[in-house]
């Protein structure tokens, strides 16, 4: 039995907060419900086919009377009324009611199940209509499919923006009969297919969950909201999973993709937010994902299209993210030294893509917002603490991987460069009066932009500077009741409320849990928990996490593309590697240092690592770690060495060249 089943990810649609547009995917296609309807279906995508303007509406004829499925608010409405529903990774189930008395009682319960096809374009809509009265009715289901067409879009063109409508192949509708005599208290089922059937989508999803979550631990807790947040975080990752046979990798991990947009894959959010969890989910396929990025020339691109074509411009965080994913991959398998050598070549070339700073040449000028993380105002640009600090970590990690694999990189030089970078970040950019990092433009102009990106540099800061940075993590500045603001609300120059992911009033969905994880790693467990707990509302109100969300109120902007995001996995990553302190290492060892939480008890069961099964129990007053059922004693520093280093020095298993 897999640790999780599809029903474990079921979500009550009555609890959904904006954006209300809900999509569901099969791994080869996606489809959306029509908001406000019980049975209506919106646009769908099955690459290379796109039908964003497709619309299927349903009405009923009951004893010759029309019952519409688009009920308007107000008294006297005689349409089919929505009554809630459930999202699962493989389907959307909606319920509706029609209860009218006119020359006798007509009382119908309607349930629709919307399932995207797997392996063929389109979807299936199944209607189950139950007669709740003793009267007999003549019933006809009347589908109306808009006269739209599905058109071919080359896989290389599936980037950030969803494909627009176009002309191409006709969209056809088929069914198994839509008229019946519905006896009292009887039930009838109708099946309507657009393009092709979806009979095995559920079986595909059951197999996918067993495969992807087979080594990911289940979480149970008496802390309100934590368990559901963890599950919804996992669902966010699963919603980005594609197994299309024509994509460059199987699986292909999209940045978003449910609405046809951001079906591309960014190195930045694929590797930079949940590398440990993603490596557990992918297994040996993680090597194919890494290879696909190396093949796409990240020195001039930030993402790959589904066919592997490079997209965009050079991205400042790509190299760090790809090294993070490679380090996670190294923990469970032997890596070919040729892979590390090629990664080094790509990283050095990418490094040279950005100009040296104008003082010592040690730091890099990372350009403007097109190369960074898209603040809308000037501020966090050019010579900045992050990602220069991440660059230092990247060089050190390459040296570590070289030593373990025998890749023969200049390890001493890499470590020396890392030390110089850290020193120069502090010397050139730290403002002791502001207790913050300045960014410096080519002409010498500097800015104090209180961006959440500065906290990424915590990993490279000495304690006194780290503590100064952390002093800004307070309510009314970076902390909101429902998350973290990407720009401090105290920053008059840069804070705004319109574009929330990087400019204030909210944040990109991976940022708050990543900040919590960083705080745990840097020895601030109480503050880390305080940050993470602010996000638990999301597990109660989203089937999968959107691109960004507000920090001062629950929800996300109702306009724009706010669908699913791979960085939604960061919540589960923070729980596993931060709260539970699970640390897989490139030498094959596994160290576990749980953080205690006064709020309650947490159990993580069934972590699979190098053939072992690890269970962790965390209480307010202590913890226990079990390996293959045997209790493990911690070292004097509180760390449990759950798995010792591999004999070969770098894990065992698959390799890649």
C-alpha positions, 0 to 999 in steps of 0.5 A: 500500500502506498503511503498516500491515496488519491482521497488523501488529497481531496479538497472541499471546493466550498473552502476555496478562496480566490482565485476561484478558477480551478483546474485539474490535470492528467499528466498529458492534459488539463481542463478547467471547470466553468466557475459558478456552474455545476456541470460547465467545462471551460478551456483545456490543453493537451499539448501540442493541442490548445483549446483555451476558449472551449466551453461546454454548457449543460442544461436539463429538460425536465418534462419539457421545462428548461433548467439552466446550469448558470444560476444567477443570484437573487430570489425566484431563480429556477436554475440548477443551484451549485451546492459544493464539490471536491477537487482531487488530483485526477478529477473535479466533482461538483454537486448541485440541487434543483428543488421546485414545486409547481403542479407537483414536486421536482427535486433533483440532485445533480453530480458532475465528474470532470476528468481530463483525458490521459494520452489523448486530447480532451476530457470526459464529463459524467453526470449522475442525476438522482430523483429525490421525489416519488414523481416520474419525469421525462429527462433530457440532458442538453449539452452545448459545445461552443464552436471553437477549435483546438489548434496545434502549438509547437512544444517549443512555444509553450512558455510562460503565457498560455497559448491563445485561441486559434483555428485548427482541428474541430472539437467534437462531442460524443455521448452514450444517450442523453434522454431517459424516463426517471422513475421516482427515487431512481438515478441516471448516469450520462457520459459526455466526451469531448475529443476522447475518453479518460477511463484510465486517468484515475489508474494513472494517478494512483500509479503516479502517487505510489511512485512519486510519494512512495519514499516521502513520509506521511505526516500526522499531527495534533497541531491545527492546520499542519497536516493539511498544509503538508498534504496540499503542498505535496498536491501542489507538486503533483499538479506540476507533474507531466508524463507526456511521451513527447516531452523532453523528460518523463516526468517533466516538471512544469513551473505551473501548467494547469492553465496552459501557461508556464508549462515550461520548466525553470531551473530556478524554481525546479531546483531552488525551492524543494530540491530534497523533496523533489529528488525523493519524488523523482528517484533516478529520473532527477538525473534526466531533469538535471541533464535537460537543463544542461542541454538547454544552455542556461548561460543564455536561457532561464527555462526550457519548453516541454521539448527541451528548447531554451526560453528567455534570458540568462537568469541570476539564480539558475546556476545556484538552483541547478547545483542545489538539485544536483547536491540533493541527487548525489545523496542517494546515487553515485554521480558520474564525475563527467556530470559534475565537470559539465555542471562546472563548465556551465556554471563558470560560463554563466558566471562570466555572462554577468559583469564583475563589480567595479571595485574588486571584480570579485562580485558580479553585477546581475543586471536589471530586473529581467535577470533577477526576480522582477521587482517593479521599481528600481532597487534590488538590482545589479551588484546585490547580496543575493545571489552573490552570496548563493554564488559562494555556496555554489562554488563550495558545493561544486568543490564538495561534489568534485572531491566525492566523485573525483571530477578533478575540479580546482577545489581549493580555488573554488573554496578560496573564491567562495570565501572572497565573495562572502567577505566582499558581500559584507565589505561592499554592500552591508550598511551597519546603520540601516542593518541591511544590504545596499545594492549598487548600480554601475554608476555608483548609485546605491539603494536600500531595498528591503526585499525578502531576497536579502534573507537568502544571504543569511546562509553566508552571513556571520552571526552579528549580521545575520541577527541584524537582518533577522531583526527586520522580521517583525509584524508591520514590516515583513511579517503579516498575519497570513505570510511574509511580504516580499518587500517590507511594509516599512519600505516607502520607496519599494513597497506596493500592493498590486504586484505582490510576488516580489514587490510587497503585500504578499510573496511568491509562494515558495518564499515564506516556507523557504525563509522558515527553512533558512531560519531553522538551518541558521539556529532560530527555531522559534522564529522559523515556526512563527513564519511557517505557522502563518501559512497553515490557512493555505492548506485549508483553502487551496486545492493546490497553491497559487503562484503568490498570495497576500500576507495581510489577508487570506487569498491571492489576487483575483486577476492575472495568472494565479494558478498552480506553482511548483514552488508550492512544494517548499512547504513540505520541504520546510517541514522535512528538512527544517522542522524535522531536520532531515539532512541527506548528504552527498556522501550518502549519509543521513543526519536528522536533528528535529526541532521541537515545537511547543504547539504539539506533536508531529509524526513522520512515517515511512521516509525511504532512504537508500533502502532504509525506512525512517520514522520520526516522532517529535514531541514538545519535550523530545523526539525519537528517530527509528531506522527500520524499526530500531530506535537511534540514539542521538550524538551529544550535539542532538544529531541522529546519524540515521544512515552512515556514509556510503562506502564509495563516498557518494551513494549508490545507484544510477549515474549520469554523464 
